[in-house]
């Protein structure tokens, strides 16, 4: 795992605050808070890719139907984030 500063400039005030509050490796933030923060950030990006929803909607429905274990959902989320 790399520190937050590897991915984004910690001189940006809110990023610096996150680093101060939760540690450079985000070690002090709970899993639930990480999930909520990821959800929020993705929501902010959603408008940048309006056509993506229609291209992937079918797979999202399948995920909702067949991926019920939290650990599997988190694993898929990690795979997606690491592929960005």
Buried (B, 14 or more C-beta within 10 A) or exposed (E): EEEBEEEEEBEEEEBBEBBEEBEBEBEEBEEEEBBEBEEEEEEEEEEEEEEEEEEEEEEEEEBEEEEEEEEEEEEEBEEEEEEE
